[in-house]
Amino acid sequence: MAELTALESLIEMGFPRGRAEKALALTGNQGIEAAMDWMLELVAQKQREREEREEREALERERQRRRQGQELSAARQRLQEDEMRRAAEERRREKAEELAARQRVREKIERDKAERAKKYGGNVGSQPSPTTEPGPVPSSPSQEPPTKREYDQCRIQVRLPDGTSLTQTFRAREQLAAVRLYVELHRGEEPGGDQDPVQLLSGFPRRAFSEADMERPLQELGLVPSAVLIVAKKCPS
């Protein structure tokens, strides 16, 4: 009879029947106070576990944010190094092309001299004065057909939902995921704490880039040498 009275008392206090029965059983039916202490300790333990879990999740988010920041800094440094290397290669290539053009002009002049000497060398008396026949004009290096330029970098302008925009230069072989990472780190904090995931769209023609597109290089997606992308909020799945 005492056990029944203790169970009813706990139920009247608002405790679930199943939990009250379990508390009485685990405390050896020592009364309401022992059962209440057990249930309150259980609630406190769950609260501690929830707080510890939230703390671990917060630490993990902070580590991820720092890791992404380090990756972005390393990517920016690689871009600068690549730009300096490309500039040095461009200077060396221009110098080599200039030397090659001068060499072609010299060789053509020598061939023209040899042809004239061969043509008039056997008939000296009838050889016209050198002033009466102008020599062939060497072709100008600037008249050579231009070579198609291969772009190594891409300038991306990203328009944010609040009307502002971000502009950054990426390597043509970088994946679209690098652009999304740059946007997520630089679009600014929004009210409410956590940032919503973003969806990247092309301006014209309108196209929504998928997760598969994030692994493809910018040049393959047709974003080289420059492009305008639009950021739209992406609903979490």
N, CA, C and O of each residue as an XYZ file, in Angstrom:
948
protein
N       0.829     -1.208      0.000
C       0.000      0.000      0.000
C       0.856      1.247      0.000
O       0.510      2.248     -0.628
N       2.018      1.185      0.733
C       2.900      2.362      0.766
C       3.486      2.626     -0.595
O       3.613      3.787     -0.984
N       3.858      1.578     -1.352
C       4.423      1.766     -2.684
C       3.416      2.434     -3.601
O       3.775      3.331     -4.363
N       2.172      2.015     -3.540
C       1.134      2.601     -4.371
C       0.941      4.076     -4.033
O       0.765      4.899     -4.932
N       0.973      4.411     -2.766
C       0.809      5.803     -2.346
C       1.984      6.649     -2.848
O       1.770      7.766     -3.319
N       3.205      6.149     -2.762
C       4.371      6.888     -3.254
C       4.290      7.091     -4.757
O       4.630      8.166     -5.250
N       3.849      6.087     -5.491
C       3.723      6.211     -6.946
C       2.692      7.261     -7.323
O       2.927      8.096     -8.197
N       1.549      7.209     -6.655
C       0.502      8.201     -6.947
C       0.972      9.613     -6.604
O       0.679     10.568     -7.323
N       1.702      9.731     -5.500
C       2.197     11.064     -5.110
C       3.153     11.613     -6.169
O       3.086     12.796     -6.503
N       4.031     10.779     -6.696
C       4.973     11.229     -7.713
C       4.250     11.609     -9.005
O       4.616     12.580     -9.668
N       3.220     10.835     -9.356
C       2.447     11.163    -10.560
C       1.733     12.491    -10.378
O       1.694     13.294    -11.311
N       1.159     12.750     -9.188
C       0.492     14.023     -8.924
C       1.472     15.193     -8.995
O       1.075     16.306     -9.338
N       2.743     14.960     -8.677
C       3.753     16.021     -8.760
C       4.153     16.340    -10.198
O       4.889     17.299    -10.429
N       3.686     15.559    -11.162
C       3.976     15.842    -12.566
C       5.001     14.930    -13.195
O       5.343     15.110    -14.364
N       5.508     13.949    -12.453
C       6.484     13.034    -13.031
C       5.759     11.993    -13.877
O       4.673     11.550    -13.504
N       6.346     11.587    -15.025
C       5.734     10.538    -15.840
C       5.634      9.239    -15.044
O       6.490      8.935    -14.214
N       4.585      8.491    -15.312
C       4.340      7.260    -14.550
C       5.495      6.270    -14.730
O       5.973      5.684    -13.758
N       5.940      6.088    -15.977
C       7.006      5.126    -16.198
C       8.278      5.501    -15.473
O       8.944      4.640    -14.897
N       8.629      6.798    -15.495
C       9.848      7.229    -14.813
C       9.706      7.094    -13.306
O      10.660      6.724    -12.622
N       8.512      7.393    -12.783
C       8.287      7.272    -11.341
C       8.413      5.824    -10.901
O       9.032      5.543     -9.875
N       7.830      4.889    -11.671
C       7.936      3.478    -11.319
C       9.402      3.030    -11.349
O       9.838      2.286    -10.471
N      10.159      3.477    -12.349
C      11.555      3.101    -12.446
C      12.359      3.661    -11.280
O      13.235      2.983    -10.742
N      12.057      4.923    -10.882
C      12.775      5.539     -9.767
C      12.522      4.793     -8.466
O      13.448      4.566     -7.686
N      11.259      4.406     -8.228
C      10.948      3.666     -7.006
C      11.636      2.315     -6.995
O      12.133      1.860     -5.965
N      11.657      1.678     -8.168
C      12.269      0.353     -8.224
C      13.775      0.420     -7.998
O      14.334     -0.395     -7.265
N      14.436      1.405     -8.638
C      15.897      1.499     -8.529
C      16.361      1.981     -7.166
O      17.496      1.715     -6.772
N      15.503      2.685     -6.440
C      15.872      3.151     -5.087
C      15.392      2.193     -4.010
O      15.446      2.513     -2.823
N      14.921      1.017     -4.417
C      14.505      0.004     -3.443
C      13.232      0.364     -2.711
O      13.030     -0.084     -1.583
N      12.359      1.167     -3.321
C      11.073      1.554     -2.704
C      11.289      2.175     -1.329
O      10.595      1.866     -0.360
N      12.295      3.075     -1.284
C      12.610      3.729     -0.006
C      11.796      4.991      0.223
O      12.019      5.686      1.215
N      10.871      5.307     -0.652
C       9.999      6.442     -0.426
C      10.111      7.491     -1.512
O      10.898      7.364     -2.449
N       9.292      8.547     -1.362
C       9.189      9.603     -2.374
C      10.495     10.377     -2.499
O      10.928     10.677     -3.612
N      11.128     10.706     -1.379
C      12.327     11.551     -1.423
C      13.455     10.860     -2.195
O      14.123     11.482     -3.021
N      13.657      9.584     -1.921
C      14.715      8.865     -2.626
C      14.429      8.792     -4.121
O      15.330      8.959     -4.943
N      13.154      8.539     -4.468
C      12.788      8.473     -5.882
C      12.945      9.832     -6.549
O      13.417      9.914     -7.683
N      12.547     10.919     -5.844
C      12.682     12.266     -6.409
C      14.157     12.627     -6.599
O      14.528     13.216     -7.615
N      14.994     12.275     -5.621
C      16.431     12.567     -5.751
C      17.008     11.855     -6.976
O      17.820     12.418     -7.711
N      16.577     10.613     -7.183
C      17.081      9.864     -8.340
C      16.669     10.517     -9.647
O      17.479     10.659    -10.563
N      15.370     10.926     -9.730
C      14.883     11.539    -10.978
C      15.505     12.917    -11.208
O      15.820     13.272    -12.344
N      15.684     13.693    -10.137
C      16.310     15.007    -10.306
C      17.775     14.867    -10.717
O      18.281     15.645    -11.526
N      18.452     13.861    -10.148
C      19.838     13.618    -10.548
C      19.907     13.188    -12.011
O      20.837     13.553    -12.732
N      18.911     12.407    -12.442
C      18.866     11.992    -13.843
C      18.694     13.203    -14.761
O      19.355     13.302    -15.794
N      17.798     14.129    -14.376
C      17.595     15.349    -15.169
C      18.873     16.187    -15.208
O      19.247     16.708    -16.258
N      19.535     16.314    -14.066
C      20.771     17.101    -14.011
C      21.857     16.470    -14.874
O      22.610     17.173    -15.547
N      21.936     15.133    -14.851
C      22.943     14.445    -15.652
C      22.701     14.682    -17.142
O      23.644     14.926    -17.894
N      21.440     14.611    -17.567
C      21.128     14.868    -18.976
C      21.453     16.301    -19.358
O      21.911     16.569    -20.468
N      21.209     17.237    -18.417
C      21.543     18.635    -18.683
C      23.049     18.816    -18.862
O      23.497     19.537    -19.753
N      23.835     18.138    -17.987
C      25.288     18.232    -18.111
C      25.764     17.632    -19.432
O      26.642     18.186    -20.093
N      25.180     16.500    -19.810
C      25.586     15.875    -21.065
C      25.268     16.771    -22.253
O      26.057     16.871    -23.192
N      24.087     17.434    -22.207
C      23.725     18.326    -23.300
C      24.678     19.523    -23.382
O      25.080     19.926    -24.473
N      25.039     20.090    -22.223
C      25.963     21.225    -22.211
C      27.347     20.811    -22.731
O      27.987     21.550    -23.479
N      27.800     19.605    -22.317
C      29.100     19.136    -22.807
C      29.073     18.913    -24.314
O      30.039     19.222    -25.012
N      27.969     18.380    -24.809
C      27.856     18.148    -26.254
C      27.856     19.472    -27.021
O      28.512     19.595    -28.055
N      27.118     20.459    -26.511
C      27.080     21.769    -27.165
C      28.459     22.433    -27.139
O      28.845     23.106    -28.095
N      29.198     22.242    -26.046
C      30.544     22.819    -25.953
C      31.474     22.170    -26.970
O      32.268     22.851    -27.620
N      31.370     20.824    -27.106
C      32.210     20.134    -28.095
C      31.870     20.599    -29.517
O      32.760     20.800    -30.343
N      30.580     20.763    -29.787
C      30.181     21.216    -31.121
C      30.687     22.628    -31.398
O      31.105     22.932    -32.516
N      30.650     23.500    -30.372
C      31.150     24.867    -30.555
C      32.656     24.866    -30.827
O      33.141     25.616    -31.674
N      33.395     24.013    -30.099
C      34.834     23.920    -30.334
C      35.139     23.399    -31.741
O      36.070     23.867    -32.396
N      34.353     22.435    -32.192
C      34.558     21.888    -33.527
C      34.276     22.938    -34.598
O      35.002     23.030    -35.587
N      33.214     23.732    -34.399
C      32.925     24.807    -35.358
C      34.043     25.830    -35.397
O      34.374     26.338    -36.468
N      34.635     26.144    -34.244
C      35.731     27.114    -34.203
C      36.964     26.558    -34.907
O      37.638     27.278    -35.645
N      37.265     25.261    -34.679
C      38.406     24.655    -35.368
C      38.203     24.646    -36.883
O      39.136     24.880    -37.653
N      36.968     24.373    -37.290
C      36.687     24.357    -38.725
C      36.822     25.750    -39.324
O      37.334     25.909    -40.432
N      36.353     26.776    -38.577
C      36.470     28.149    -39.069
C      37.937     28.548    -39.220
O      38.310     29.178    -40.210
N      38.770     28.185    -38.242
C      40.191     28.517    -38.329
C      40.861     27.761    -39.467
O      41.710     28.311    -40.169
N      40.476     26.491    -39.650
C      41.076     25.711    -40.728
C      40.727     26.314    -42.093
O      41.577     26.393    -42.980
N      39.470     26.737    -42.251
C      39.076     27.359    -43.511
C      39.819     28.676    -43.729
O      40.190     29.009    -44.855
N      40.035     29.425    -42.641
C      40.791     30.660    -42.771
C      42.230     30.404    -43.202
O      42.773     31.130    -44.034
N      42.845     29.369    -42.632
C      44.206     29.023    -43.036
C      44.257     28.572    -44.490
O      45.190     28.912    -45.218
N      43.252     27.807    -44.912
C      43.218     27.363    -46.309
C      43.066     28.549    -47.252
O      43.699     28.594    -48.307
N      42.223     29.512    -46.872
C      42.044     30.685    -47.723
C      43.321     31.512    -47.795
O      43.676     32.020    -48.858
N      44.026     31.651    -46.640
C      45.279     32.401    -46.638
C      46.321     31.713    -47.512
O      47.055     32.371    -48.249
N      46.383     30.377    -47.426
C      47.343     29.643    -48.257
C      46.998     29.773    -49.734
O      47.887     29.891    -50.578
N      45.695     29.752    -50.047
C      45.281     29.906    -51.448
C      45.639     31.291    -51.971
O      46.074     31.436    -53.114
N      45.455     32.318    -51.126
C      45.802     33.684    -51.544
C      47.305     33.811    -51.790
O      47.731     34.476    -52.734
N      48.116     33.161    -50.924
C      49.568     33.207    -51.109
C      49.975     32.492    -52.390
O      50.865     32.948    -53.109
N      49.313     31.360    -52.672
C      49.622     30.648    -53.920
C      49.279     31.498    -55.138
O      50.002     31.484    -56.134
N      48.173     32.241    -55.055
C      47.801     33.113    -56.167
C      48.869     34.180    -56.408
O      49.239     34.453    -57.550
N      49.355     34.774    -55.332
C      50.394     35.799    -55.472
C      51.675     35.206    -56.061
O      52.293     35.801    -56.944
N      52.068     34.022    -55.563
C      53.282     33.388    -56.093
C      53.115     33.030    -57.567
O      54.033     33.210    -58.367
N      51.925     32.516    -57.919
C      51.678     32.163    -59.318
C      51.710     33.402    -60.210
O      52.217     33.352    -61.330
N      51.166     34.516    -59.708
C      51.159     35.745    -60.493
C      52.581     36.247    -60.742
O      52.908     36.676    -61.849
N      53.424     36.193    -59.710
C      54.820     36.619    -59.882
C      55.551     35.701    -60.860
O      56.337     36.168    -61.684
N      55.291     34.388    -60.766
C      55.945     33.454    -61.664
C      55.490     33.665    -63.107
O      56.297     33.606    -64.035
N      54.183     33.913    -63.287
C      53.675     34.157    -64.640
C      54.257     35.437    -65.231
O      54.568     35.495    -66.421
N      54.403     36.471    -64.384
C      54.977     37.720    -64.879
C      56.419     37.516    -65.328
O      56.830     38.044    -66.361
N      57.197     36.743    -64.545
C      58.587     36.479    -64.924
C      58.654     35.653    -66.208
O      59.492     35.913    -67.072
N      57.773     34.660    -66.333
C      57.752     33.854    -67.550
C      57.349     34.686    -68.759
O      57.884     34.502    -69.852
N      56.399     35.606    -68.562
C      55.970     36.472    -69.665
C      57.122     37.355    -70.139
O      57.304     37.546    -71.342
N      57.904     37.898    -69.192
C      59.049     38.734    -69.583
C      60.086     37.916    -70.345
O      60.631     38.378    -71.347
N      60.361     36.681    -69.863
C      61.330     35.844    -70.572
C      60.830     35.472    -71.970
O      61.612     35.425    -72.920
N      59.527     35.209    -72.092
C      58.981     34.837    -73.390
C      59.034     36.025    -74.364
O      59.378     35.853    -75.533
N      58.698     37.210    -73.887
C      58.757     38.388    -74.747
C      60.186     38.652    -75.216
O      60.408     38.997    -76.376
N      61.151     38.490    -74.316
C      62.541     38.706    -74.695
C      62.995     37.684    -75.735
O      63.687     38.024    -76.695
N      62.589     36.406    -75.529
C      62.963     35.363    -76.490
C      62.323     35.615    -77.847
O      62.961     35.409    -78.880
N      61.055     36.065    -77.858
C      60.387     36.357    -79.128
C      61.052     37.527    -79.847
O      61.173     37.517    -81.072
N      61.478     38.527    -79.095
C      62.157     39.671    -79.705
C      63.487     39.248    -80.331
O      63.811     39.665    -81.443
N      64.256     38.423    -79.618
C      65.524     37.953    -80.165
C      65.301     37.081    -81.403
O      66.057     37.169    -82.371
N      64.260     36.239    -81.369
C      63.972     35.387    -82.520
C      63.557     36.217    -83.731
O      63.931     35.898    -84.860
N      62.781     37.287    -83.501
C      62.360     38.144    -84.604
C      63.556     38.858    -85.233
O      63.645     38.969    -86.456
N      64.461     39.333    -84.402
C      65.665     39.988    -84.939
C      66.503     39.004    -85.744
O      67.049     39.353    -86.790
N      66.602     37.775    -85.252
C      67.379     36.766    -85.965
C      66.757     36.459    -87.318
O      67.479     36.276    -88.298
N      65.428     36.399    -87.392
C      64.760     36.140    -88.670
C      65.025     37.259    -89.666
O      65.235     37.011    -90.853
N      65.014     38.498    -89.168
C      65.287     39.635    -90.055
C      66.717     39.558    -90.591
O      66.941     39.769    -91.783
N      67.687     39.258    -89.721
C      69.078     39.159    -90.173
C      69.253     38.041    -91.201
O      69.956     38.207    -92.198
N      68.605     36.904    -90.947
C      68.725     35.787    -91.875
C      68.125     36.124    -93.238
O      68.672     35.739    -94.271
N      67.008     36.836    -93.241
C      66.382     37.213    -94.517
C      67.268     38.180    -95.302
O      67.389     38.077    -96.522
N      67.885     39.120    -94.584
C      68.782     40.059    -95.255
C      69.958     39.307    -95.888
O      70.350     39.599    -97.018
N      70.514     38.345    -95.159
C      71.632     37.574    -95.687
C      71.204     36.756    -96.897
O      71.959     36.649    -97.863
N      69.991     36.170    -96.862
C      69.511     35.404    -98.021
C      69.329     36.296    -99.243
O      69.666     35.909   -100.362
N      68.786     37.507    -99.015
C      68.604     38.449   -100.129
C      69.948     38.836   -100.750
O      70.063     38.918   -101.973
N      70.955     39.073    -99.925
C      72.284     39.408   -100.430
C      72.855     38.258   -101.252
O      73.431     38.465   -102.320
N      72.684     37.037   -100.734
C      73.220     35.875   -101.445
C      72.522     35.683   -102.796
O      73.172     35.338   -103.783
N      71.201     35.905   -102.845
C      70.452     35.749   -104.097
C      70.890     36.791   -105.126
O      71.047     36.470   -106.304
N      71.086     38.028   -104.692
C      71.533     39.079   -105.630
C      72.936     38.779   -106.141
O      73.223     38.960   -107.325
N      73.812     38.319   -105.245
C      75.174     38.005   -105.675
C      75.185     36.857   -106.684
O      75.947     36.872   -107.650
N      74.339     35.876   -106.448
C      74.265     34.739   -107.373
C      73.676     35.145   -108.715
O      74.109     34.647   -109.754
N      72.687     36.050   -108.707
C      72.009     36.455   -109.935
C      72.901     37.318   -110.812
O      72.916     37.141   -112.030
N      73.639     38.239   -110.228
C      74.421     39.194   -111.015
C      75.928     38.913   -110.970
O      76.697     39.643   -111.594
N      76.346     37.926   -110.283
C      77.792     37.686   -110.135
C      78.461     37.302   -111.451
O      79.638     37.624   -111.613
N      77.781     36.616   -112.438
C      78.399     36.185   -113.690
C      78.397     37.239   -114.777
O      78.996     36.999   -115.826
N      77.775     38.372   -114.604
C      77.679     39.435   -115.630
C      77.910     40.767   -114.957
O      76.990     41.547   -114.714
N      79.201     40.999   -114.662
C      79.535     42.191   -113.888
C      79.270     43.448   -114.680
O      78.803     44.441   -114.123
N      79.573     43.428   -116.037
C      79.428     44.640   -116.828
C      77.995     45.112   -116.924
O      77.736     46.315   -116.961
N      77.070     44.188   -116.964
C      75.661     44.579   -117.094
C      74.943     44.649   -115.762
O      73.733     44.870   -115.719
N      75.692     44.458   -114.650
C      75.040     44.481   -113.342
C      74.555     45.881   -113.036
O      75.356     46.815   -113.066
N      73.320     46.063   -112.754
C      72.801     47.416   -112.449
C      73.364     47.917   -111.140
O      73.808     47.165   -110.273
N      73.318     49.217   -111.052
C      73.794     49.842   -109.815
C      72.907     49.408   -108.653
O      71.691     49.277   -108.793
N      73.532     49.191   -107.522
C      72.728     48.755   -106.359
C      71.637     49.732   -106.007
O      70.650     49.365   -105.370
N      71.810     51.027   -106.431
C      70.803     52.020   -106.056
C      69.574     51.930   -106.925
O      68.528     52.465   -106.558
N      69.666     51.235   -108.130
C      68.522     51.207   -109.029
C      67.511     50.132   -108.655
O      66.374     50.165   -109.125
N      67.906     49.187   -107.822
C      66.980     48.111   -107.457
C      66.888     48.033   -105.940
O      67.798     47.549   -105.267
N      65.826     48.495   -105.446
C      65.695     48.457   -103.978
C      65.629     47.018   -103.498
O      65.001     46.166   -104.127
N      66.272     46.768   -102.399
C      66.246     45.419   -101.831
C      64.891     45.122   -101.205
O      64.145     46.036   -100.853
N      64.588     43.871   -101.071
C      63.305     43.505   -100.446
C      63.237     43.977    -99.006
O      64.203     43.901    -98.247
N      62.104     44.449    -98.675
C      61.897     44.964    -97.311
C      61.637     43.792    -96.389
O      60.713     43.015    -96.630
N      62.422     43.647    -95.347
C      62.189     42.527    -94.422
C      60.838     42.652    -93.745
O      60.379     43.742    -93.405
N      60.234     41.522    -93.567
C      58.912     41.539    -92.928
C      59.046     41.960    -91.478
O      60.007     41.598    -90.799
N      58.083     42.722    -91.015
C      58.095     43.218    -89.642
C      57.597     42.134    -88.701
O      56.604     41.466    -88.988
N      58.278     41.959    -87.583
C      57.808     40.947    -86.626
C      56.400     41.207    -86.155
O      55.685     40.277    -85.783
N      55.984     42.493    -86.167
C      54.650     42.818    -85.667
C      53.553     42.338    -86.584
O      52.390     42.301    -86.181
N      53.905     41.947    -87.874
C      52.888     41.508    -88.800
C      52.600     40.019    -88.676
O      51.736     39.502    -89.384
N      53.302     39.323    -87.797
C      53.040     37.904    -87.611
C      51.688     37.702    -86.948
O      51.284     38.498    -86.100
N      50.983     36.636    -87.331
C      49.651     36.432    -86.756
C      49.736     36.239    -85.256
O      50.599     35.507    -84.771
N      48.844     36.892    -84.512
C      48.886     36.778    -83.045
C      48.540     35.364    -82.606
O      47.709     34.691    -83.215
N      49.182     34.938    -81.558
C      48.880     33.611    -81.006
C      47.733     33.723    -80.011
O      47.562     34.738    -79.337
N      46.962     32.658    -79.943
C      45.825     32.633    -79.021
C      46.338     32.594    -77.591
O      47.206     31.789    -77.253
N      45.803     33.457    -76.767
C      46.281     33.556    -75.388
C      45.551     32.561    -74.490
O      44.328     32.426    -74.536
N      46.345     31.872    -73.670
C      45.777     30.963    -72.691
C      45.751     31.681    -71.343
O      46.793     32.108    -70.844
N      44.569     31.813    -70.758
C      44.431     32.521    -69.494
C      44.745     31.581    -68.331
O      44.266     30.448    -68.274
N      45.563     32.084    -67.409
C      45.934     31.303    -66.241
C      45.151     31.703    -65.007
O      45.187     30.999    -63.997
N      44.452     32.807    -65.068
C      43.706     33.250    -63.909
C      42.347     33.797    -64.322
O      42.086     34.062    -65.495
N      41.505     33.953    -63.334
C      40.114     34.339    -63.590
C      39.694     35.364    -62.540
O      39.941     35.185    -61.348
N      39.065     36.427    -62.994
C      38.583     37.471    -62.085
C      37.080     37.274    -61.877
O      36.297     37.356    -62.824
N      36.690     37.015    -60.640
C      35.298     36.709    -60.309
C      34.717     37.844    -59.463
O      35.294     38.246    -58.453
N      33.553     38.351    -59.904
C      32.784     39.303    -59.097
C      31.549     38.585    -58.562
O      30.785     37.996    -59.327
N      31.357     38.636    -57.243
C      30.244     37.941    -56.604
C      29.288     38.979    -56.017
O      29.689     39.815    -55.207
N      28.028     38.921    -56.429
C      27.011     39.837    -55.929
C      26.246     39.178    -54.795
O      25.668     38.105    -54.967
N      26.244     39.834    -53.615
C      25.613     39.293    -52.428
C      24.145     39.710    -52.360
O      23.740     40.663    -53.026
N      23.342     38.999    -51.556
C      21.912     39.326    -51.479
C      21.637     40.730    -50.947
O      20.592     41.300    -51.261
N      22.559     41.317    -50.135
C      22.302     42.646    -49.581
C      22.695     43.773    -50.544
O      22.653     44.944    -50.166
N      23.074     43.437    -51.771
C      23.401     44.458    -52.762
C      24.876     44.756    -52.887
O      25.289     45.397    -53.854
N      25.690     44.308    -51.934
C      27.133     44.520    -52.034
C      27.750     43.447    -52.921
O      27.080     42.494    -53.318
N      29.021     43.609    -53.224
C      29.701     42.646    -54.090
C      31.123     42.417    -53.604
O      31.714     43.266    -52.937
N      31.661     41.253    -53.950
C      33.042     40.878    -53.661
C      33.750     40.587    -54.983
O      33.158     40.014    -55.897
N      35.010     40.981    -55.077
C      35.790     40.721    -56.288
C      37.113     40.090    -55.888
O      37.794     40.590    -54.993
N      37.479     39.000    -56.541
C      38.712     38.280    -56.218
C      39.226     37.571    -57.474
O      38.448     37.175    -58.341
N      40.521     37.423    -57.551
C      41.145     36.713    -58.669
C      41.519     35.301    -58.229
O      42.119     35.113    -57.171
N      41.162     34.316    -59.043
C      41.446     32.913    -58.774
C      42.232     32.328    -59.941
O      42.248     32.890    -61.037
N      42.883     31.195    -59.695
C      43.527     30.484    -60.785
C      42.485     29.802    -61.657
O      41.462     29.327    -61.163
N      42.749     29.757    -62.953
C      41.781     29.165    -63.883
C      41.555     27.689    -63.583
O      40.487     27.154    -63.882
N      42.548     27.026    -62.997
C      42.408     25.599    -62.713
C      41.821     25.324    -61.341
O      41.611     24.165    -60.983
N      41.547     26.390    -60.548
C      40.949     26.165    -59.242
C      39.496     25.717    -59.377
O      38.813     26.043    -60.348
N      39.043     24.962    -58.376
C      37.663     24.488    -58.391
C      36.705     25.594    -57.950
O      37.089     26.535    -57.256
N      35.441     25.451    -58.374
C      34.421     26.432    -57.992
C      34.222     26.450    -56.486
O      33.745     27.446    -55.942
N      34.580     25.361    -55.797
C      34.445     25.314    -54.346
C      35.307     26.382    -53.675
O      34.953     26.859    -52.596
N      36.435     26.770    -54.289
C      37.281     27.824    -53.725
C      36.547     29.164    -53.719
O      36.708     29.955    -52.790
N      35.741     29.421    -54.755
C      34.958     30.664    -54.806
C      33.906     30.647    -53.711
O      33.704     31.653    -53.032
N      33.224     29.500    -53.529
C      32.191     29.428    -52.498
C      32.803     29.613    -51.108
O      32.231     30.298    -50.260
N      33.963     29.002    -50.880
C      34.629     29.168    -49.592
C      34.998     30.625    -49.351
O      34.831     31.134    -48.242
N      35.501     31.301    -50.385
C      35.851     32.721    -50.252
C      34.618     33.546    -49.879
O      34.694     34.429    -49.024
N      33.480     33.257    -50.525
C      32.237     34.006    -50.245
C      31.785     33.770    -48.819
O      31.416     34.720    -48.129
N      31.805     32.515    -48.355
C      31.329     32.197    -47.013
C      32.179     32.861    -45.941
O      31.678     33.173    -44.861
N      33.468     33.081    -46.225
C      34.355     33.696    -45.238
C      34.325     35.216    -45.273
O      34.787     35.858    -44.329
N      33.790     35.810    -46.342
C      33.859     37.266    -46.494
C      32.505     37.951    -46.652
O      32.454     39.171    -46.813
N      31.412     37.201    -46.610
C      30.128     37.878    -46.843
C      29.597     38.592    -45.607
O      28.601     39.311    -45.693
N      30.252     38.406    -44.445
C      29.832     39.125    -43.254
C      28.858     38.314    -42.425
O      28.188     37.416    -42.934
N      28.783     38.644    -41.121
C      27.895     37.939    -40.214
C      26.459     38.409    -40.417
O      26.206     39.599    -40.606
N      25.516     37.457    -40.377
C      24.101     37.772    -40.487
C      23.457     37.668    -39.111
O      23.956     36.927    -38.264
N      22.354     38.393    -38.857
C      21.671     38.276    -37.575
C      21.235     36.842    -37.347
O      20.738     36.182    -38.260
N      21.424     36.360    -36.120
C      20.966     35.018    -35.810
C      22.085     34.052    -35.531
O      21.826     32.928    -35.100
N      23.361     34.458    -35.766
C      24.464     33.578    -35.417
C      25.012     32.816    -36.585
O      25.855     33.331    -37.320
N      24.544     31.572    -36.781
C      25.110     30.702    -37.808
C      24.762     31.201    -39.194
O      23.653     31.680    -39.431
N      25.713     31.087    -40.112
C      25.506     31.480    -41.497
C      24.758     30.381    -42.251
O      25.019     29.195    -42.051
N      23.828     30.782    -43.117
C      23.143     29.819    -43.969
C      24.049     29.443    -45.135
O      24.837     30.268    -45.596
N      23.944     28.199    -45.618
C      24.712     27.821    -46.815
C      24.274     28.639    -48.021
O      23.142     29.119    -48.074
N      25.167     28.794    -48.984
C      24.874     29.641    -50.133
C      24.765     28.806    -51.395
O      25.296     27.699    -51.478
N      24.062     29.362    -52.378
C      23.929     28.770    -53.710
C      24.513     29.768    -54.701
O      24.140     30.941    -54.672
N      25.411     29.341    -55.572
C      26.034     30.207    -56.564
C      25.281     30.080    -57.881
O      24.999     28.978    -58.350
N      24.962     31.231    -58.466
C      24.279     31.276    -59.752
C      25.119     32.090    -60.730
O      25.805     33.031    -60.332
N      25.065     31.729    -61.997
C      25.706     32.548    -63.019
C      24.738     33.636    -63.451
O      23.520     33.459    -63.414
N      25.312     34.786    -63.868
C      24.468     35.913    -64.243
C      23.724     35.674    -65.548
O      22.493     35.674    -65.565
N      24.446     35.471    -66.633
C      23.817     35.246    -67.940
C      24.670     34.286    -68.741
O      25.864     34.534    -68.909
N      24.105     33.196    -69.245
C      22.713     32.794    -68.999
C      22.534     32.304    -67.567
O      23.492     31.844    -66.944
N      21.318     32.398    -67.044
C      21.068     32.008    -65.660
C      21.309     30.512    -65.477
O      20.781     29.687    -66.222
N      22.125     30.175    -64.457
C      22.433     28.775    -64.187
C      22.757     28.604    -62.723
O      23.541     29.370    -62.163
N      22.156     27.597    -62.090
C      22.450     27.278    -60.693
C      23.494     26.170    -60.658
O      23.285     25.096    -61.222
N      24.622     26.431    -59.995
C      25.696     25.461    -59.935
C      25.392     24.405    -58.860
O      24.996     24.745    -57.746
N      25.579     23.145    -59.199
C      25.297     22.039    -58.299
C      26.533     21.700    -57.478
O      27.609     22.264    -57.678
N      26.350     20.746    -56.532
C      27.490     20.295    -55.720
C      28.541     19.612    -56.610
O      29.736     19.691    -56.327
N      28.097     18.946    -57.679
C      29.060     18.334    -58.594
C      29.898     19.401    -59.290
O      31.085     19.194    -59.539
N      29.274     20.557    -59.609
C      30.017     21.646    -60.257
C      31.103     22.200    -59.349
O      32.099     22.731    -59.839
N      30.928     22.085    -58.009
C      31.912     22.635    -57.082
C      33.278     21.968    -57.245
O      34.298     22.567    -56.904
N      33.314     20.737    -57.760
C      34.582     20.026    -57.946
C      35.211     20.292    -59.311
O      36.302     19.794    -59.588
N      34.541     21.073    -60.176
C      35.054     21.316    -61.517
C      35.860     22.624    -61.545
O      35.522     23.560    -60.821
N      36.920     22.708    -62.367
C      37.722     23.934    -62.442
C      36.956     25.060    -63.111
O      36.021     24.819    -63.874
N      37.362     26.301    -62.820
C      36.675     27.481    -63.341
C      36.726     27.536    -64.863
O      35.748     27.928    -65.499
N      37.863     27.146    -65.461
C      37.980     27.220    -66.912
C      37.039     26.230    -67.590
O      36.553     26.484    -68.693
N      36.785     25.113    -66.938
C      35.869     24.129    -67.510
C      34.426     24.604    -67.434
O      33.601     24.228    -68.267
N      34.116     25.433    -66.433
C      32.755     25.955    -66.278
C      32.514     27.200    -67.119
O      31.425     27.771    -67.060
N      33.505     27.642    -67.907
C      33.339     28.806    -68.766
C      33.382     30.130    -68.026
O      32.779     31.104    -68.477
N      34.086     30.189    -66.893
C      34.150     31.406    -66.084
C      35.448     32.181    -66.296
O      35.688     33.171    -65.606
N      36.293     31.748    -67.240
C      37.580     32.393    -67.522
C      37.430     33.239    -68.786
O      36.792     32.774    -69.730
N      37.989     34.475    -68.862
C      38.899     35.106    -67.884
C      38.177     35.904    -66.795
O      38.813     36.311    -65.823
N      36.872     36.139    -66.927
C      36.145     36.878    -65.906
C      34.690     36.449    -65.937
O      34.176     35.981    -66.953
N      34.027     36.627    -64.771
C      32.631     36.228    -64.693
C      31.983     36.938    -63.510
O      32.661     37.406    -62.595
N      30.642     37.008    -63.551
C      29.850     37.575    -62.467
C      28.954     36.466    -61.927
O      28.201     35.843    -62.676
N      29.043     36.225    -60.607
C      28.221     35.214    -59.962
C      27.284     35.880    -58.955
O      27.588     36.945    -58.418
N      26.166     35.252    -58.714
C      25.151     35.760    -57.797
C      24.984     34.769    -56.660
O      24.933     33.559    -56.883
N      24.898     35.290    -55.424
C      24.741     34.443    -54.256
C      23.260     34.428    -53.860
O      22.641     35.478    -53.688
N      22.706     33.223    -53.719
C      21.343     33.063    -53.231
C      21.395     32.153    -52.030
O      22.214     31.237    -51.974
N      20.514     32.402    -51.055
C      20.475     31.549    -49.864
C      19.998     30.179    -50.273
O      19.071     30.037    -51.071
N      20.648     29.158    -49.711
C      20.323     27.770    -50.017
C      19.633     27.154    -48.821
O      20.175     27.140    -47.716
N      18.429     26.643    -49.048
C      17.675     26.051    -47.952
C      18.347     24.767    -47.509
O      18.659     23.925    -48.351
N      18.584     24.583    -46.197
C      19.216     23.343    -45.754
C      18.325     22.165    -45.976
O      17.111     22.258    -45.798
N      18.919     21.024    -46.372
C      18.128     19.825    -46.644
C      17.782     19.133    -45.328
O      17.116     18.097    -45.332
